[in-house]
Amino acid sequence: MVGASPILRIVDGDTIRVMYEGREEPVRLLRINTPELDQPGYKESTEALRRLIGGRHVVLEFERPGELERDKYGRILAYVVADGVNVNIEMMRTGWSKLYTKYGEGKYAAEFRKAEEEARREGRGLWRVGK
């Protein structure tokens, strides 16, 4: 994990901008994939992330400790932790993402599967949009 970084902007439900090592950096939340601008649930998922972490400081946790990875767009790939809570898993638990394994299943795979199943069973977020 890396020291606390202030949130500068919530881009959408799975991307934020933070101050990291003295630079503004985009961060892509690992294992989740929320709706894009033209898809149902975009505004709701973005707002859900804003409610979870907007205006706060977060800790970035990498899949492999100390190994910062980036996607093809230059975004840092990380788990985002706020007050000890893995925000990526919370976004899944609230139903605003389905499990996204483009970058592998990762070290929290069981927790993500459990959170997705809970959201589906309870009809949260994307599991209720359009129903």
Backbone as CSV, one residue per row, in Angstrom:
resi,resn,N_x,N_y,N_z,CA_x,CA_y,CA_z,C_x,C_y,C_z
1,MET,0.842,-1.179,0.000,0.000,0.000,0.000,0.887,1.242,0.000
2,VAL,0.316,2.294,-0.532,1.033,3.551,-0.640,0.352,4.555,0.283
3,GLY,1.081,5.566,0.753,0.512,6.594,1.625,-0.734,7.231,1.047
4,ALA,-1.508,7.867,1.891,-2.788,8.451,1.491,-2.627,9.509,0.408
5,SER,-3.476,9.403,-0.597,-3.500,10.339,-1.719,-4.833,11.069,-1.727
6,PRO,-4.813,12.394,-1.894,-6.094,13.104,-1.980,-6.773,12.838,-3.322
7,ILE,-8.090,12.695,-3.261,-8.896,12.540,-4.475,-9.037,13.927,-5.097
8,LEU,-8.705,14.036,-6.362,-8.853,15.303,-7.070,-10.140,15.347,-7.872
9,ARG,-10.524,14.163,-8.406,-11.737,14.124,-9.231,-12.221,12.698,-9.377
10,ILE,-13.527,12.528,-9.389,-14.149,11.253,-9.727,-14.457,11.353,-11.218
11,VAL,-13.806,10.552,-12.034,-14.008,10.612,-13.488,-15.288,9.881,-13.859
12,ASP,-15.429,8.661,-13.355,-16.627,7.855,-13.563,-16.639,6.787,-12.474
13,GLY,-17.425,5.751,-12.633,-17.567,4.761,-11.574,-16.361,3.883,-11.329
14,ASP,-15.394,3.874,-12.241,-14.213,3.029,-12.033,-12.893,3.756,-12.277
15,THR,-12.931,5.065,-12.406,-11.709,5.843,-12.631,-11.738,7.114,-11.794
16,ILE,-10.615,7.389,-11.157,-10.471,8.613,-10.357,-9.156,9.285,-10.715
17,ARG,-8.996,10.504,-10.262,-7.711,11.203,-10.371,-7.285,11.567,-8.964
18,VAL,-6.017,11.263,-8.660,-5.476,11.532,-7.326,-4.142,12.251,-7.453
19,MET,-3.700,12.826,-6.351,-2.346,13.360,-6.278,-1.481,12.212,-5.769
20,TYR,-0.559,11.759,-6.598,0.285,10.605,-6.262,1.737,10.962,-6.544
21,GLU,2.547,10.883,-5.512,3.973,11.211,-5.628,4.199,12.563,-6.302
22,GLY,3.398,13.555,-5.879,3.565,14.922,-6.357,2.984,15.222,-7.722
23,ARG,2.296,14.243,-8.340,1.692,14.455,-9.664,0.221,14.047,-9.650
24,GLU,-0.560,14.723,-10.475,-1.934,14.277,-10.676,-1.894,13.034,-11.550
25,GLU,-2.533,11.968,-11.085,-2.500,10.688,-11.796,-3.901,10.098,-11.915
26,PRO,-4.203,9.490,-13.069,-5.456,8.739,-13.196,-5.275,7.347,-12.589
27,VAL,-6.316,6.870,-11.940,-6.292,5.543,-11.317,-7.506,4.766,-11.793
28,ARG,-7.259,3.575,-12.289,-8.325,2.655,-12.729,-8.515,1.628,-11.631
29,LEU,-9.715,1.560,-11.055,-9.987,0.611,-9.992,-9.974,-0.808,-10.544
30,LEU,-9.127,-1.643,-9.974,-8.983,-3.023,-10.420,-10.242,-3.853,-10.177
31,ARG,-10.498,-4.787,-11.090,-11.530,-5.824,-11.017,-12.957,-5.340,-11.157
32,ILE,-13.154,-4.035,-11.392,-14.515,-3.572,-11.636,-14.571,-2.872,-12.988
33,ASN,-15.763,-2.825,-13.550,-15.984,-2.138,-14.818,-17.411,-1.607,-14.792
34,THR,-17.535,-0.326,-14.552,-18.854,0.286,-14.445,-19.315,0.786,-15.815
35,PRO,-20.599,1.111,-15.945,-21.128,1.558,-17.236,-20.415,2.793,-17.792
36,GLU,-20.315,2.829,-19.115,-19.726,3.966,-19.821,-20.784,5.055,-19.985
37,LEU,-20.350,6.236,-20.426,-21.197,7.421,-20.525,-22.535,7.170,-21.226
38,ASP,-22.544,6.357,-22.258,-23.764,6.132,-23.038,-24.559,4.906,-22.585
39,GLN,-24.249,4.353,-21.423,-24.911,3.136,-20.961,-25.762,3.397,-19.717
40,PRO,-26.830,2.607,-19.552,-27.653,2.738,-18.344,-26.801,2.477,-17.102
41,GLY,-26.989,3.289,-16.092,-26.267,3.122,-14.836,-25.015,3.966,-14.722
42,TYR,-24.638,4.700,-15.795,-23.417,5.511,-15.755,-23.474,6.557,-14.638
43,LYS,-24.527,7.369,-14.643,-24.634,8.433,-13.641,-24.703,7.855,-12.237
44,GLU,-25.467,6.789,-12.087,-25.641,6.178,-10.767,-24.332,5.578,-10.237
45,SER,-23.577,4.914,-11.105,-22.319,4.308,-10.648,-21.288,5.389,-10.315
46,THR,-21.254,6.438,-11.102,-20.338,7.542,-10.826,-20.695,8.197,-9.495
47,GLU,-21.975,8.409,-9.267,-22.424,9.008,-8.009,-22.151,8.074,-6.830
48,ALA,-22.307,6.775,-7.027,-22.020,5.810,-5.951,-20.559,5.908,-5.524
49,LEU,-19.645,6.020,-6.493,-18.225,6.157,-6.162,-17.978,7.496,-5.467
50,ARG,-18.627,8.543,-5.937,-18.480,9.863,-5.309,-18.916,9.810,-3.842
51,ARG,-20.026,9.122,-3.572,-20.501,9.007,-2.183,-19.500,8.235,-1.316
52,LEU,-18.872,7.226,-1.890,-17.918,6.411,-1.131,-16.623,7.153,-0.804
53,ILE,-16.103,7.937,-1.759,-14.759,8.493,-1.556,-14.590,9.960,-1.910
54,GLY,-15.601,10.622,-2.427,-15.457,12.011,-2.849,-14.917,12.911,-1.750
55,GLY,-13.928,13.740,-2.091,-13.373,14.700,-1.161,-12.501,14.111,-0.066
56,ARG,-12.097,12.871,-0.215,-11.321,12.211,0.838,-9.916,11.875,0.354
57,HIS,-9.167,11.286,1.246,-7.862,10.726,0.916,-8.021,9.208,0.841
58,VAL,-7.320,8.582,-0.089,-7.384,7.136,-0.240,-5.969,6.568,-0.298
59,VAL,-5.885,5.289,-0.048,-4.627,4.566,-0.158,-4.724,3.676,-1.390
60,LEU,-3.677,3.669,-2.198,-3.636,2.803,-3.375,-2.920,1.512,-3.000
61,GLU,-3.550,0.403,-3.303,-2.959,-0.909,-3.055,-2.784,-1.593,-4.407
62,PHE,-1.594,-2.052,-4.675,-1.303,-2.702,-5.947,-1.442,-4.207,-5.818
63,GLU,-1.693,-4.861,-6.947,-1.841,-6.318,-6.948,-0.605,-6.983,-6.342
64,ARG,0.545,-6.529,-6.759,1.802,-7.031,-6.194,2.432,-5.876,-5.424
65,PRO,2.583,-6.020,-4.118,3.106,-4.922,-3.289,4.349,-4.260,-3.885
66,GLY,4.289,-2.935,-3.954,5.410,-2.157,-4.446,5.580,-2.131,-5.950
67,GLU,4.692,-2.803,-6.698,4.804,-2.858,-8.162,3.658,-2.111,-8.821
68,LEU,3.886,-0.851,-9.112,2.888,-0.042,-9.785,2.724,-0.548,-11.221
69,GLU,1.473,-0.786,-11.615,1.159,-1.194,-12.992,0.234,-0.160,-13.605
70,ARG,0.325,-0.033,-14.923,-0.552,0.884,-15.658,-1.240,0.129,-16.788
71,ASP,-2.419,0.641,-17.185,-3.093,0.066,-18.342,-2.614,0.774,-19.605
72,LYS,-3.177,0.406,-20.743,-2.722,0.975,-22.025,-3.012,2.469,-22.149
73,TYR,-3.866,3.005,-21.256,-4.170,4.436,-21.271,-3.304,5.219,-20.279
74,GLY,-2.393,4.527,-19.612,-1.503,5.171,-18.656,-2.076,5.313,-17.255
75,ARG,-3.251,4.735,-17.030,-3.857,4.820,-15.697,-3.197,3.815,-14.752
76,ILE,-2.985,4.226,-13.525,-2.491,3.322,-12.492,-3.596,2.311,-12.193
77,LEU,-3.244,1.039,-12.126,-4.191,-0.017,-11.780,-4.053,-0.304,-10.292
78,ALA,-5.131,-0.113,-9.532,-5.014,-0.270,-8.086,-6.348,-0.601,-7.428
79,TYR,-6.220,-1.157,-6.232,-7.350,-1.246,-5.329,-7.317,0.074,-4.560
80,VAL,-8.453,0.689,-4.368,-8.540,1.966,-3.677,-9.135,1.689,-2.297
81,VAL,-8.420,2.112,-1.263,-8.835,1.834,0.105,-9.110,3.158,0.816
82,ALA,-10.292,3.259,1.409,-10.681,4.452,2.166,-11.108,4.005,3.558
83,ASP,-10.459,4.534,4.570,-10.769,4.171,5.958,-10.779,2.657,6.155
84,GLY,-9.826,1.969,5.536,-9.697,0.525,5.688,-10.646,-0.307,4.849
85,VAL,-11.474,0.338,4.028,-12.462,-0.366,3.202,-11.980,-0.409,1.756
86,ASN,-11.982,-1.601,1.156,-11.638,-1.750,-0.251,-12.822,-1.225,-1.073
87,VAL,-12.647,-0.060,-1.664,-13.715,0.615,-2.399,-14.114,-0.179,-3.643
88,ASN,-13.164,-0.854,-4.268,-13.458,-1.659,-5.453,-14.506,-2.721,-5.107
89,ILE,-14.288,-3.419,-4.000,-15.240,-4.453,-3.566,-16.574,-3.818,-3.185
90,GLU,-16.535,-2.656,-2.548,-17.785,-1.979,-2.175,-18.595,-1.587,-3.406
91,MET,-17.923,-1.158,-4.468,-18.651,-0.829,-5.704,-19.343,-2.079,-6.255
92,MET,-18.720,-3.213,-6.119,-19.335,-4.461,-6.563,-20.493,-4.834,-5.631
93,ARG,-20.284,-4.685,-4.334,-21.311,-5.034,-3.345,-22.566,-4.166,-3.520
94,THR,-22.375,-2.905,-3.906,-23.528,-2.029,-4.112,-24.183,-2.246,-5.475
95,GLY,-23.560,-3.122,-6.269,-24.183,-3.525,-7.525,-23.821,-2.704,-8.745
96,TRP,-22.809,-1.829,-8.654,-22.505,-0.964,-9.785,-21.426,-1.510,-10.704
97,SER,-21.017,-2.750,-10.501,-20.082,-3.395,-11.403,-20.279,-4.896,-11.351
98,LYS,-19.966,-5.532,-12.451,-19.856,-6.986,-12.490,-18.367,-7.281,-12.469
99,LEU,-18.003,-8.470,-12.035,-16.593,-8.830,-11.935,-15.902,-8.652,-13.277
100,TYR,-14.784,-7.955,-13.265,-14.035,-7.605,-14.474,-12.642,-8.213,-14.359
101,THR,-12.373,-9.206,-15.189,-11.121,-9.955,-15.063,-10.147,-9.704,-16.210
102,LYS,-10.285,-8.582,-16.899,-9.377,-8.272,-18.001,-7.917,-8.312,-17.550
103,TYR,-7.658,-7.884,-16.327,-6.289,-7.864,-15.807,-6.057,-9.024,-14.832
104,GLY,-6.848,-10.085,-14.950,-6.731,-11.245,-14.071,-7.778,-11.195,-12.967
105,GLU,-7.803,-12.243,-12.151,-8.778,-12.302,-11.046,-8.256,-11.646,-9.788
106,GLY,-6.968,-11.694,-9.561,-6.371,-10.981,-8.448,-6.533,-11.622,-7.090
107,LYS,-5.891,-10.981,-6.126,-5.813,-11.536,-4.777,-7.115,-11.465,-3.994
108,TYR,-8.071,-10.693,-4.440,-9.350,-10.588,-3.736,-10.490,-11.253,-4.514
109,ALA,-10.161,-12.207,-5.367,-11.166,-12.830,-6.239,-12.369,-13.361,-5.460
110,ALA,-12.136,-14.043,-4.359,-13.246,-14.613,-3.585,-14.152,-13.514,-3.029
111,GLU,-13.548,-12.434,-2.546,-14.340,-11.327,-2.004,-15.168,-10.658,-3.090
112,PHE,-14.584,-10.510,-4.287,-15.326,-9.920,-5.391,-16.494,-10.805,-5.810
113,ARG,-16.263,-12.096,-5.909,-17.353,-13.007,-6.289,-18.478,-12.972,-5.255
114,LYS,-18.108,-12.948,-3.984,-19.109,-12.891,-2.915,-19.904,-11.584,-2.993
115,ALA,-19.216,-10.466,-3.219,-19.888,-9.163,-3.305,-20.831,-9.108,-4.503
116,GLU,-20.395,-9.667,-5.648,-21.250,-9.679,-6.834,-22.493,-10.527,-6.602
117,GLU,-22.313,-11.680,-5.997,-23.451,-12.556,-5.717,-24.441,-11.877,-4.766
118,GLU,-23.918,-11.192,-3.757,-24.780,-10.470,-2.812,-25.589,-9.390,-3.539
119,ALA,-24.920,-8.618,-4.397,-25.605,-7.554,-5.148,-26.681,-8.137,-6.063
120,ARG,-26.349,-9.229,-6.727,-27.319,-9.870,-7.626,-28.521,-10.378,-6.831
121,ARG,-28.252,-11.077,-5.738,-29.318,-11.648,-4.909,-30.236,-10.560,-4.350
122,GLU,-29.650,-9.430,-3.944,-30.422,-8.340,-3.348,-30.986,-7.356,-4.377
123,GLY,-30.662,-7.548,-5.665,-31.176,-6.670,-6.714,-30.661,-5.247,-6.620
124,ARG,-29.378,-5.104,-6.313,-28.787,-3.760,-6.160,-28.183,-3.267,-7.471
125,GLY,-28.147,-1.939,-7.607,-27.420,-1.303,-8.701,-27.805,-1.798,-10.077
126,LEU,-26.809,-2.284,-10.822,-27.033,-2.749,-12.193,-28.001,-3.922,-12.254
127,TRP,-28.122,-4.628,-11.171,-29.008,-5.789,-11.140,-30.475,-5.360,-11.079
128,ARG,-30.738,-4.056,-10.841,-32.128,-3.588,-10.844,-32.389,-2.577,-11.955
129,VAL,-31.343,-1.977,-12.541,-31.529,-0.984,-13.600,-32.277,-1.625,-14.762
130,GLY,-33.297,-0.958,-15.208,-34.061,-1.440,-16.353,-35.045,-2.540,-16.006
131,LYS,-35.228,-2.843,-14.726,-36.166,-3.894,-14.347,-37.478,-3.299,-13.907
